[in-house]
Amino acid sequence: MAFTKRALKTESPRTLDFNNPRRRRIPQYKGGASCGHATLSPPILFDHFGALGQGVRVQHFIILSTNALLKEIGGAEDRILTGLKANHILLKMNWQGYECLNWVRSVPVSQSICRAQLGARIVMVFWEYLQDVQDSRLPNPGWMKEFGMVNFDQVVLIGLYNIYDNVWQADLALDIPLESSSP
């Protein structure tokens, strides 16, 4: 089976611009089959009401209850995996500079899972990835020089993309903190 390696692009008609000038996408590669496989599912996007294309801070999925998320996230109650025949998806994280981790985890899902619940499950698995990146002792790749150490509270979940069969990849961004202006 031949795989291609290319930068993760959003297949959404939404703009790639963020309202927050300090928000930057985390660069990563996706691997996908070159031909002859099933049609991919459409992207699953995560946004606050009235803020299309801006994503949701991952910490909101941790600190807010499901009921609170239903009031915060557009389409939070939508059953978004109704056509899925599997009882799990494989979440692949492939940040540039950390490809050697070959990081894939199984995330339990069902056809009745809603957007808010899926976001919370993805965030819990992402927490594991962030810990593995920090424990890897790999040198920070060039793109991280702009961001510094990645803190969980800076990360924003933009969407989830089906990149191959039952393999999905999270589109994430970081809110870069303001530099301290103290002398």
N, C-alpha and C positions, 0 to 999 in steps of 0.2 A: 504494500500500500504506500503510495507516494504522498508525502505531506509538503505543504508549502509553508513558508515562514514569511509573514508580512505584518506590518503594523496594524493594530486593532483599529478599525474605523467604525464609526457609528453608522448603522444602516437605517437610521431614522431620518425623516425629513426635517427634524428640528435643527435649529442653528447650533453651531459648536461654540458660540460665544457665551460666556457667563456674565451675569450682572455684576458679580463680585470681581473686581479687577485683580484680586489676590488669589483667585481660584485657578488652578492649573490641573489639567488631566495628567494622570500618572501614565507614563509611556510604557507600553507592553506590546508583546508580540502575540499573535494567535497562530495556532497551527490548524490547518483544516485539510480535509481530503481534497485532492486535486480534481476528482471527477467521479461520477457514477454512484452517488449516495443520496439518501433521502433528502427531501426538501427541509430546509432549516425553519425552525419556528421563528415568528417575528420577535423583535426585541421586547423585553419587559422593562419599562421605564419607571423611575421613581422620582416623584416631584411633590413639592408642597402645593396646595391649592393656590392658583394664581401665579405660580413661578415655574412655568413650563421650561424644561431643559436645564434646570438648575440643580436637580438632585436633592437628596436628603442626607443630612449628616448621619453617619453611622451610629453615633451615640444616641440619637433619638430612638433608634430601634431597640436600644438597651434600656434606656431610662424611662421611656414612655410605655404605658400599658397599651394593649391592643385597642381598647376603647379610645384612648387619647390619639393613637395613630390614625384611627378611622376619621377623626376630626381634622387631622393635620395633612394627610397625604391624599392627593387626588387619585381616585379609583382604588382606594385602600381595600374596599370590600370585593373588588372584582375577582372572580375565579379565573385565574390567568393561565392555568395549566390543564384546562378541561380536555384537551385532545391528547395529552400525554399518556402513554400506555405503561410507563415504568413507575415504580414506587420510589425512585430516587433520581437525582440528576448528579452528574459529575461536575464539580466546580474546579476549574483550572485557573491557577494564578500564574502569570508569566511576566513579571515585571522585568524590564530591560536591566541586565546586569545580574539577575538572579535566576536566569533560565536553567542553570545547572541544578537548582533545587527540584526541578521536575515535579512541581507541587500540584496534586490533584486529590480532592476529597469527595466522598459521597455525601450528598445532602438528602435526607428523607423528605419526600413530597407526596402529595396525593392530588387527584383531580379537583378536590374541593378546597385546596389551599388558596388563600386570598393574597393579594399583593403585599399587604402589611405583614402577614405571617411569613411569607417567603423572604421578604427583606430582612426580618429578624433572624431567620435561619442562616441566610447568606452572611450576615454581619457576624454571627457567632463563629462561623467557619473562617471568615476573614481574620478574626482575632487570632486564631491559631496560626494563620499564615504570617501575620505581622510579627508574632513571637518567633516563628522559625526564621524569618528574615533577620531579625535582630540578633538571634542566637547563632546565625550562620558564620559570623566573623568574616564574611566576604567583604572586600573593599566596596565602599559606596560607589555606585556608578555615577558618571558625570551628571546625569539629570538630577540626582539627589543633592548635589552641591547647592543648588538653588533652594531646596526644601529643608536641608539639614535633617536631623533625626525625625522620622515620621512618627507623629503622635496620633493615637487613636481618635482623639477629639478633633483633629484637623481633617479627617477623611470624610469624603462625601460619596455616597452611592448614587451613581447616575443611572445605570441600567444593567441589565443582564442579557447577554447575547449568546444565542445558540451557535456555536462555531463548528460543530461536527457531531453528527448522530445525537447522542445524549450528553454531550460535553458542552458546558456553558462557561462563559467567562464574564466576570464583573467588570464593568466600566466604572472606574473610580477617579476622583479628583481630590486635590489637597487644597486647603485654604492656608496659604503661606502667612505666618504671623508677621505683624509689623515689626520692623527693627526697633530696638530700644533706642531712644534718642537721648538717653542720659549721658553726661560727659564721662 
